[in-house]
């Protein structure tokens, strides 16, 4: 796959993960549908203007790698995403209680939530029956603006050890692409990472992420616990 095709594939994957049709993306970016289709398939070069337009709509996080969990769920397509949003609004977490969801799915769901939906996520984050549901709810809220959301995310990360472990493992697997079993082990003993300095470098960038409270907290936490190893 060429570099042009690779960029186009990433653009297409991010768009689908956000539940946006090509027609809707054309409306939001003010580029023609045929051009976007060609850019996504690599038959035409995706210029910086169109890449910037995708980032404005989908966020810079569209480029980041996903976690290595074997059961990662991607909700693709407007119809499936709308069904999940409706399920959440009705009080049913659906897949959120069973498996981790992709970053783009978290963003797409969060941006479609009304105040009642956000309150539902806050409740699940603290009272959800499964650690997976509490973690998925936290990941959605962590990407939303507002001090109240950020403070609650931090509170749960500090007080819920199961959620903290899953969030740390997610960041470890995403940042360094180790397998999920290794990521869970490292979450329990950060200096045991095969490349602790690499993890520390990645964590330093996470610690200043302005749009994701979970990433900021996990990045800072990892840096504190890796300091003895990195400083040797």
C-alpha positions as CSV (number, residue, x, y, z in Angstrom):
1,X,0.0,0.0,0.0
2,X,1.4,3.4,-1.0
3,X,1.5,6.4,1.4
4,X,-1.3,8.0,-0.5
5,X,-3.5,5.0,-0.2
6,X,-2.6,4.6,3.5
7,X,-3.7,8.2,4.3
8,X,-6.9,7.7,2.3
9,X,-7.6,4.4,4.2
10,X,-7.2,6.2,7.5
11,X,-9.5,8.9,6.4
12,X,-12.2,6.5,5.3
13,X,-11.9,4.4,8.5
14,X,-12.2,7.4,10.7
15,X,-15.2,8.7,8.8
16,X,-17.0,5.3,9.0
17,X,-16.2,4.9,12.7
18,X,-17.8,8.3,13.2
19,X,-20.9,7.1,11.4
20,X,-20.7,9.6,8.6
21,X,-21.7,8.9,5.0
22,X,-19.5,10.2,2.2
23,X,-22.3,12.6,1.3
24,X,-22.5,14.0,4.8
25,X,-18.7,14.3,4.9
26,X,-18.9,16.3,1.7
27,X,-21.4,18.7,3.3
28,X,-19.3,19.1,6.4
29,X,-16.0,19.7,4.7
30,X,-17.3,21.6,1.6
31,X,-15.4,19.2,-0.8
32,X,-17.2,17.3,-3.5
33,X,-18.3,13.7,-2.8
34,X,-16.4,12.4,-5.9
35,X,-13.2,14.1,-4.8
36,X,-13.5,12.7,-1.2
37,X,-14.1,9.2,-2.6
38,X,-11.0,9.4,-4.8
39,X,-8.9,10.8,-1.9
40,X,-10.1,7.9,0.4
41,X,-9.3,5.2,-2.2
42,X,-5.9,6.8,-3.1
43,X,-6.8,7.4,-6.7
44,X,-6.1,11.1,-6.0
45,X,-3.8,12.7,-3.5
46,X,-5.4,13.9,-0.3
47,X,-4.1,17.4,-0.1
48,X,-3.4,19.1,3.2
49,X,-6.6,21.1,2.8
50,X,-8.8,18.0,2.7
51,X,-6.8,16.3,5.5
52,X,-7.3,19.5,7.7
53,X,-11.0,19.4,6.9
54,X,-11.3,15.8,8.1
55,X,-9.5,16.7,11.3
56,X,-11.9,19.6,11.9
57,X,-14.8,17.3,11.6
58,X,-13.4,14.2,13.2
59,X,-10.7,15.6,15.5
60,X,-7.0,15.1,15.4
61,X,-7.5,11.8,17.3
62,X,-8.6,10.3,13.9
63,X,-4.9,9.4,13.3
64,X,-4.2,7.7,16.6
65,X,-3.8,4.0,16.7
66,X,-6.5,1.8,18.4
67,X,-6.0,-0.4,21.4
68,X,-4.9,-4.0,20.8
69,X,-7.9,-5.7,22.6
70,X,-9.0,-8.6,20.4
71,X,-12.7,-7.8,21.0
72,X,-12.5,-4.1,20.1
73,X,-15.8,-2.9,18.8
74,X,-16.2,-0.4,16.0
75,X,-19.7,1.0,15.4
76,X,-19.6,1.9,11.7
77,X,-22.4,3.5,9.7
78,X,-25.0,6.1,10.6
79,X,-27.7,3.5,11.1
80,X,-25.8,1.4,13.6
81,X,-24.5,4.4,15.4
82,X,-28.0,5.9,15.6
83,X,-29.3,2.6,17.0
84,X,-26.6,2.6,19.7
85,X,-27.4,6.2,20.7
86,X,-31.1,5.5,20.9
87,X,-30.3,2.4,23.1
88,X,-28.2,4.6,25.4
89,X,-30.9,7.2,25.7
90,X,-33.4,4.5,26.6
91,X,-31.2,3.3,29.4
92,X,-29.7,0.3,27.8
93,X,-25.9,0.2,27.4
94,X,-26.0,-2.5,24.7
95,X,-22.4,-3.4,23.6
96,X,-20.9,-0.9,26.0
97,X,-21.2,-3.3,28.8
98,X,-19.5,-6.1,27.0
99,X,-16.5,-5.0,25.0
100,X,-14.3,-1.9,24.6
101,X,-15.2,0.5,21.9
102,X,-13.0,2.3,19.4
103,X,-11.9,5.9,20.0
104,X,-13.8,7.2,17.0
105,X,-16.9,5.5,18.3
106,X,-16.5,7.1,21.7
107,X,-16.2,10.5,20.1
108,X,-19.1,9.9,17.7
109,X,-21.4,8.8,20.5
110,X,-20.4,11.6,22.8
111,X,-21.1,14.3,20.3
112,X,-24.6,12.9,19.8
113,X,-25.6,12.9,23.5
114,X,-28.1,15.3,24.9
115,X,-28.1,16.2,28.6
116,X,-30.1,13.1,29.5
117,X,-27.6,10.9,27.7
118,X,-24.7,12.5,29.4
119,X,-26.3,12.0,32.8
120,X,-26.8,8.4,31.9
121,X,-23.1,8.0,31.2
122,X,-22.2,9.7,34.5
123,X,-24.4,7.1,36.3
124,X,-22.9,4.2,34.4
125,X,-19.4,5.4,35.0
126,X,-19.8,5.2,38.8
127,X,-22.5,2.5,39.1
128,X,-22.2,0.4,36.0
129,X,-22.5,-3.4,36.7
130,X,-19.4,-4.3,34.7
131,X,-15.9,-2.7,34.7
132,X,-16.2,-2.6,30.9
133,X,-19.3,-0.5,31.1
134,X,-17.8,1.9,33.6
135,X,-14.6,2.2,31.5
136,X,-16.5,2.8,28.2
137,X,-18.6,5.4,29.9
138,X,-15.6,7.1,31.3
139,X,-13.9,7.1,27.9
140,X,-16.9,8.9,26.3
141,X,-17.1,11.5,29.0
142,X,-13.4,12.1,29.1
143,X,-13.6,13.5,25.6
144,X,-16.4,15.9,26.3
145,X,-15.8,19.5,27.5
146,X,-16.7,20.7,30.9
147,X,-15.1,20.8,34.3
148,X,-17.8,18.6,35.9
149,X,-17.1,15.8,33.4
150,X,-13.3,16.1,33.9
151,X,-13.6,16.1,37.7
152,X,-15.8,13.0,37.7
153,X,-13.5,11.2,35.3
154,X,-10.5,11.9,37.6
155,X,-12.5,10.8,40.7
156,X,-13.4,7.4,39.1
157,X,-9.8,6.8,37.9
158,X,-8.5,7.4,41.4
159,X,-11.2,5.4,43.2
160,X,-12.1,2.5,41.0
161,X,-9.1,0.1,40.6
162,X,-10.7,-2.0,37.9
163,X,-11.5,0.9,35.7
164,X,-8.0,2.4,36.3
165,X,-6.4,-0.9,35.3
166,X,-8.4,-1.1,32.0
167,X,-7.7,2.6,31.2
168,X,-4.0,2.2,31.8
169,X,-3.9,-1.1,29.8
170,X,-5.8,0.7,26.9
171,X,-3.2,3.5,26.8
172,X,-0.3,1.1,27.1
173,X,-1.5,-1.0,24.2
174,X,-2.5,1.9,22.1
175,X,0.8,3.9,22.6
176,X,3.2,1.0,22.2
177,X,1.0,-1.6,20.4
178,X,1.9,-4.5,22.7
179,X,-0.7,-7.3,22.9
180,X,-3.6,-6.9,25.3
181,X,-2.3,-9.6,27.7
182,X,1.0,-7.8,28.0
183,X,-0.8,-4.4,28.4
184,X,-2.8,-5.7,31.4
185,X,0.4,-7.1,33.0
186,X,2.2,-3.8,32.5
187,X,-0.7,-1.9,33.9
188,X,-0.1,-3.7,37.2
189,X,3.7,-3.0,37.0
190,X,4.6,-0.2,34.7
191,X,8.4,-0.6,34.9
192,X,8.0,-4.2,33.5
193,X,7.1,-2.8,30.0
194,X,9.5,-4.2,27.4
195,X,10.5,-0.7,26.4
196,X,9.8,1.5,29.5
197,X,11.6,4.6,28.0
198,X,9.5,4.4,24.9
199,X,6.3,4.2,27.0
200,X,7.5,7.2,29.0
201,X,8.1,9.3,25.9
202,X,4.6,8.5,24.7
203,X,3.1,9.1,28.1
204,X,4.6,12.6,28.2
205,X,2.6,13.6,25.2
206,X,-0.6,12.1,26.6
207,X,-0.1,14.0,29.8
208,X,-0.7,17.3,28.0
209,X,-3.6,16.2,25.7
210,X,-6.1,19.1,26.0
211,X,-9.1,17.2,24.7
212,X,-9.0,13.9,26.7
213,X,-9.1,13.9,30.5
214,X,-8.5,10.1,30.6
215,X,-5.3,10.4,28.4
216,X,-4.0,13.3,30.6
217,X,-4.5,11.4,33.8
218,X,-3.1,8.1,32.6
219,X,-0.1,9.9,31.0
220,X,0.7,11.6,34.2
221,X,0.2,8.5,36.3
222,X,2.5,6.5,34.0
223,X,5.2,9.1,34.1
224,X,5.2,9.1,37.9
225,X,5.6,5.4,38.1
226,X,8.1,5.1,35.3
227,X,10.4,7.9,36.6
228,X,12.6,5.5,38.7
229,X,13.3,3.4,35.6
230,X,13.7,6.3,33.1
231,X,16.0,8.1,35.4
232,X,18.6,5.3,35.6
